[in-house]
Amino acid sequence: MAKFDLIVRGGRVIDPAQGIDGVHDVAVKDGTIAQVAPRIAGKTARTVNARSQLVIPGMIDTHAHIYQHVTGDFGMNPDEVGIRSGVTAVVDQGGAAPLTIQGFRKFIKDPAATRVYAFVSNYLVGGLLGHRHVGLYGPHGINVRETINAIEKNRDFVKGIKCHAEVGGYSRWGIETLRLGKEASRAAKVPVYVHLGRLWAEENGTAIDPDRVIGDTLPLLDPGDILAHPFTKHPGAFVSREGKVHPLIFEAMARGVRIDVGRGGHMSFDAARIALDAGVMPFTIGSDIHGYTIRRRDESRVWGEGAFGGEQGELTTIGGTGAFSLVQVMNELIALGVELAGVIRMVTVNAATMLGLTDELGSLAPGRVADVSVLTIDEDDWTLQDSLGVRIKTAKRLRPVLALRAGRVHHAESPLLEERVPEVA
């Protein structure tokens, strides 16, 4: 009989990459998946009892803000967002920049128990103070060569470029910042991840039609690029002022542009229903956890003094109920009618595909790294709330129990999970 380091026994294994959905054991040896089968016999140093629980490939959060301290109140601890919340891999979106990427490697990526990846910022300064200083984020703050260099020197964890295409920046610089991001993206052969929906207020004295931003943005995108925030409460994104999904969104999806939830403080259940009913299904789920959503601030805006000429930059991405864990966002999608297996696909094989890591992550296939998430399903009457205070009911919730990262057990004990799951109605 085989000798294993650990066997996760008796859980409902859902592995969309392999088409598995059934009660199985999962055996681990030397940090890799050794076997997945209905019943595995063999000696083992440790057993995890997963009966009546879900066992899935290690969850990947494709959008978080984890450049702790450097991005001020905005940046979260990577392990609280990641492994201690049942998530085995986390992607920082735009905190690390060409000028700060080595600090991110040394102080965030390398010490973390969670697997950490990054989409490097399109801007030299990255996410300093949570992008409050709008004057830093124009074309004058971008150097295409430096962005390419940052990617080339850090390909082990840098998997793309974080860009913006939103009303406030558009009122100042048009679509030039995204154009420069795409120049670097094509040269380095990595995707861009594009924020849609107003982030900053328009420049003084201007009034931009938010729907114009989409028309200029989408033609620039290539297959594999990612559009964020399909369910945002902010204008200038997927749902137009007429209350319908912009037709160019479907054209972009048809040519291979992908959609990431990017929940954060953006979520509108009404916008989500419009988008989902129209056929806009996210490819991946990014929680977009950051310090402003965690604090549950009452203000709908945070003001930051502009970096140039005393200009004021209005940041409008917080207010209402924000994101506290990836599983919270999964619960919201399930409550909105997305099938469980589809949601699991988004946080496993689809997320690995987005990162170009399908040979390493996103599946429990034997020989893959033993990254595993174990979840329980609680059944009761639950109430979920979006970023505008709109509530919906659901009869079940997923709750993280533990995760294996390369075969090592980490219990789901993040302080972000305390009272962060849906509350009983």
Secondary structure, DSSP 4 states (H G I P E B T S, - for coil): --EESEEEEEEEEEETTTTEEEEEEEEEETTEEEEEESS--SEES-EEE-TTEEEEEPEEEEEE---TBTTBTTPPPHHHHTGGGTEEEEEEESSS-TTTHHHHIIIIITT-SSEEEEEEESSTT-SGGGG--GGGGSGGG--HHHHHHHHHTTTTTEEEEEEEE-HHHHHHHTTHHHHHHHHHHHHHT--EEEEES--BPPPTT----THHHHHHHGGG--TT-EEE-TTBSSSSSSB-TTSSB-HHHHHHHHTT-EEE---TTTB-HHHHHHHHHTT---SB----B-HHHHTT-S-S-EEEE-SSTT-EEEE-S--SS----HHHHHHHHHHTT--HHHHHHHHTHHHHHHHT-TTTSS---TTSB--EEEEEEEEEEEEEE-TTS-EEEEEEEEEEEEEEETTEEEE---GGGTTTSPEE-
